[in-house]
Amino acid sequence: MSYPLRDEFHKARKAIAHAIDRIWPRAQLEAFSTCLTDHRKAPDKDQGPALLPDQAREFLANWSNVSDREAIIRLDWPCTVDPKMGILFVNGRVLWGSSDLPERERSPRFLSHLGNAQKRLPSAILLHHFHGDNYFHFFLYVLSKACVAEMHGLPADIPFLVPEKTAGTVFFQQARSLGVFGNREIIVQGRKETIAVEQAYVVRAFFNHKPYFDWMIDRFGVAKSDEKGRRLFVLRGQSAANGRAFRNQEAVNGLARKYGFELVDPSTLPLEGQIALFNQASVVVGAHGAGLTNIIFSQHLPCKVIELFSPEMGSPHYYMLARELGFDYESLITLNPQGRAFTASTKVDLGALERAFAQL
């Protein structure tokens, strides 16, 4: 199936599933819960840097109308937790809007919430996120929610409930072994397992909030490096799920070396190694992708981030992250995309990249 036809097919399939979802009996989250903490941020009207793909520009435009929220919501009725996104059910009725991505909610395992749950818990803090198996989303969503729970003092005997999709990743397991979750128990929810919880806690975290990153750095035991800042060029590994290769990668590598950059593929390093490496970074350059998440570990100020975007896709998340951390940021647009927009290979404009390097 060609790319346009495949995209249209998936849009139609999702629309049909969405319509079917709305037939199931529902209830309002607010009717069964108490909001223990609730904080808001005013909408961010920042328009971003001059060079951004249309997709990133559209995200910023939409974000400018959003009042971001941090909250802890306690369910006052026993509920069952769906494994896919953490959508909640009370007495078999679905509570739409109970996950951290209400606009993406769809197709929970409805029938499993009518019978006996496979497991029962007296209480749990939910750390579900649909993309929790992605490195960026793990830090910006999953760990951010853990931070909110800790910062607001939820009792230490309440376990974190984590979906298997997240808990099965190498970076989750390494983060856990490094102590980021402290002594709090972690219970893993199977991919097809419906769990009943007497008292569930739903956490909402701000998107991209520096105090959360400071908490992570403290939990990981990251000390400020005394090393001279290192220049890192972040490579996308051969196994990168979404492609986005540079067809002139060898020429790019040679240019990066000329200006004193180390070529690094974060996917080849354990989490502890990534933290130690990026802790020393004073300049980070790379294609739009999860490897840039590691700038949260840099403690060199000023740190400079240069992001290389395909012209047809990309979010502004690493721009927003760099700005939140107080880093300098520059974006460049690569050339001549080939393939589907989300995974297309491109060529780096070597002249533009060298001019950016020369100004460092």
PAVEXLO-593030 format. One record per residue (C-alpha): z, y, x; residue in one letter. Coordinates in steps of 0.2 Angstrom, whole numbers, padded with zeros to 4 digits, always signed. Example, Ala and Ser with C-alpha at 12.3 -4.5 7.8 and 13.67 -1.06 7.14 Angstrom:
# residues 2
+0039-0022+0062A +0036-0005+0068S 
END
This chain:
# residues 360
+0000+0000+0000M -0005+0017+0007S +0009+0030+0011Y +0006+0041-0004P +0005+0027-0016L +0020+0019-0009R +0030+0035-0010D +0024+0038-0028E +0029+0020-0032F +0047+0022-0026H +0049+0039-0035K +0044+0030-0051A +0055+0015-0048R +0070+0026-0045K +0067+0036-0060A +0066+0021-0071I +0082+0014-0063A +0091+0031-0066H +0086+0031-0084A +0093+0013-0086I +0109+0018-0077D +0113+0031-0090R +0113+0019-0104I +0129+0010-0098W +0145+0017-0106P +0153+0031-0095R +0168+0041-0094A +0173+0057-0085Q +0182+0056-0068L +0193+0071-0072E +0200+0062-0088A +0207+0048-0077F +0212+0057-0061S +0223+0071-0054T +0217+0083-0040C +0230+0083-0027L +0221+0096-0015T +0206+0106-0019D +0198+0119-0007H +0181+0128-0008R +0170+0137+0004K +0159+0151-0001A +0140+0147+0000P +0132+0149+0017D +0118+0161+0016K +0111+0157+0034D +0092+0156+0034Q +0092+0147+0051G +0081+0149+0067P +0063+0155+0066A +0056+0138+0070L +0060+0124+0057L +0050+0111+0047P +0048+0115+0029D +0060+0101+0024Q +0074+0109+0034A +0070+0126+0027R +0071+0119+0010E +0088+0111+0013F +0095+0128+0020L +0089+0137+0004A +0097+0124-0007N +0113+0124+0003W +0114+0143+0001S +0119+0140-0017N +0132+0127-0014V +0151+0130-0014S +0157+0116-0002D +0172+0107-0007R +0187+0098+0001E +0198+0088-0011A +0209+0073-0013I +0208+0065-0030I +0220+0052-0036R +0215+0040-0049L +0229+0038-0062D +0222+0023-0070W +0218+0006-0062P +0200+0005-0057C +0187-0006-0049T +0177+0000-0034V +0158-0004-0033D +0153-0010-0015P +0137+0000-0014K +0143+0018-0014M +0161+0017-0020G +0157+0022-0038I +0172+0019-0049L +0174+0010-0065F +0188+0011-0078V +0190-0002-0091N +0171-0007-0088G +0165+0011-0090R +0156+0020-0075V +0163+0036-0068L +0147+0045-0063W +0151+0058-0049G +0165+0047-0041S +0156+0044-0025S +0153+0057-0012D +0134+0059-0016L +0134+0061-0035P +0116+0066-0035E +0111+0050-0026R +0121+0038-0037E +0112+0024-0045R +0112+0005-0049S +0130-0001-0046P +0134-0019-0050R +0138-0015-0068F +0141-0033-0074L +0154-0037-0060S +0165-0023-0067H +0167-0033-0083L +0175-0048-0076G +0189-0052-0064N +0188-0043-0048A +0187-0053-0032Q +0202-0044-0024K +0216-0033-0030R +0225-0019-0020L +0240-0009-0025P +0232+0007-0017S +0217+0012-0006A +0209+0027+0001I +0190+0026-0001L +0179+0029+0014L +0163+0024+0006H +0147+0033+0010H +0129+0027+0006F +0123+0030+0024H +0139+0025+0032G +0129+0014+0044D +0120+0029+0052N +0129+0036+0067Y +0127+0054+0061F +0133+0050+0044H +0148+0040+0050F +0155+0055+0059F +0150+0069+0047L +0155+0059+0031Y +0166+0044+0034V +0177+0050+0048L +0178+0067+0040S +0185+0059+0025K +0198+0050+0036A +0203+0066+0044C +0206+0074+0027V +0217+0060+0021A +0227+0061+0038E +0228+0080+0038M +0234+0081+0020H +0247+0068+0023G +0243+0053+0012L +0256+0040+0016P +0252+0029+0031A +0255+0013+0021D +0239+0016+0010I +0225+0007+0018P +0207+0014+0021F +0194+0004+0011L +0178+0003+0020V +0162-0005+0015P +0155-0019+0025E +0139-0010+0028K +0149+0003+0038T +0162-0008+0045A +0149-0020+0052G +0141-0007+0064T +0145-0007+0082V +0151+0011+0083F +0163+0009+0068F +0171-0006+0077Q +0172+0004+0094Q +0179+0019+0085A +0192+0008+0078R +0197+0000+0094S +0198+0018+0102L +0211+0022+0089G +0203+0035+0078V +0210+0027+0063F +0228+0027+0070G +0239+0013+0064N +0233+0014+0046R +0227-0003+0039E +0208-0005+0036I +0202-0017+0022I +0183-0021+0022V +0174-0023+0006Q +0160-0036+0006G +0143-0031+0001R +0144-0040-0016K +0163-0038-0018E +0170-0029-0033T +0188-0024-0029I +0202-0018-0041A +0213-0004-0036V +0229+0001-0045E +0229+0018-0037Q +0213+0024-0028A +0211+0040-0019Y +0194+0048-0018V +0191+0060-0004V +0179+0075-0003R +0176+0082+0014A +0168+0098+0019F +0151+0095+0027F +0151+0100+0046N +0169+0107+0048H +0175+0111+0066K +0193+0106+0062P +0188+0089+0058Y +0179+0087+0075F +0194+0094+0084D +0204+0080+0075W +0191+0067+0081M +0192+0073+0099I +0211+0072+0098D +0211+0054+0091R +0198+0048+0104F +0209+0056+0117G +0195+0066+0124V +0202+0078+0138A +0192+0093+0143K +0181+0089+0158S +0182+0099+0174D +0165+0093+0179E +0151+0105+0181K +0141+0105+0165G +0127+0092+0165R +0110+0094+0158R +0106+0079+0146L +0089+0075+0139F +0092+0063+0124V +0079+0049+0123L +0075+0040+0107R +0076+0021+0112G +0062+0009+0109Q +0072+0001+0095S +0075+0018+0085A +0074+0013+0067A +0063+0029+0062N +0051+0029+0076G +0047+0048+0080R +0040+0044+0097A +0033+0057+0109F +0015+0051+0114R +0017+0061+0130N +0035+0055+0134Q +0031+0052+0152E +0025+0070+0155A +0041+0076+0145V +0052+0065+0156N +0044+0072+0172G +0047+0090+0166L +0065+0087+0161A +0068+0079+0178R +0060+0095+0186K +0073+0106+0178Y +0088+0095+0183G +0090+0085+0167F +0097+0067+0166E +0087+0056+0154L +0099+0047+0143V +0097+0035+0128D +0114+0035+0119P +0110+0019+0110S +0112+0010+0126T +0130+0016+0129L +0146+0011+0121P +0154+0024+0111L +0167+0028+0124E +0153+0030+0137G +0144+0042+0125Q +0160+0052+0122I +0163+0054+0141A +0145+0059+0145L +0143+0072+0131F +0160+0079+0135N +0152+0085+0151Q +0136+0092+0144A +0132+0110+0145S +0114+0108+0139V +0108+0095+0127V +0089+0093+0123V +0081+0080+0112G +0071+0075+0097A +0079+0077+0079H +0089+0061+0077G +0107+0054+0077A +0109+0054+0096G +0111+0073+0094L +0127+0070+0085T +0136+0068+0101N +0136+0087+0104I +0153+0086+0094I +0161+0079+0110F +0154+0093+0122S +0168+0105+0127Q +0158+0116+0138H +0156+0134+0132L +0143+0140+0131P +0133+0124+0127C +0115+0125+0123K +0106+0114+0111V +0087+0112+0111I +0080+0102+0096E +0062+0095+0095L +0056+0094+0077F +0041+0085+0070S +0032+0098+0060P +0032+0087+0044E +0051+0082+0043M +0068+0086+0049G +0085+0092+0042S +0094+0107+0049P +0110+0097+0052H +0110+0099+0071Y +0107+0117+0070Y +0121+0119+0058M +0132+0108+0069L +0128+0118+0085A +0132+0134+0075R +0149+0127+0069E +0153+0122+0087L +0149+0139+0093G +0134+0133+0104F +0118+0142+0107D +0103+0134+0098Y +0084+0134+0100E +0071+0123+0091S +0053+0119+0095L +0040+0111+0084I +0030+0096+0091T +0011+0094+0088L -0002+0083+0080N +0009+0071+0070P +0002+0053+0067Q +0008+0042+0054G +0020+0044+0039R +0030+0060+0039A +0047+0052+0042F +0042+0041+0056T +0026+0050+0064A +0023+0051+0082S +0019+0068+0090T +0015+0077+0106K +0028+0089+0114V +0021+0106+0118D +0024+0105+0137L +0021+0124+0139G +0034+0129+0126A +0046+0116+0132L +0045+0123+0150E +0047+0140+0145R +0063+0135+0136A +0069+0126+0151F +0065+0141+0163A +0076+0152+0152Q +0092+0141+0155L 
END
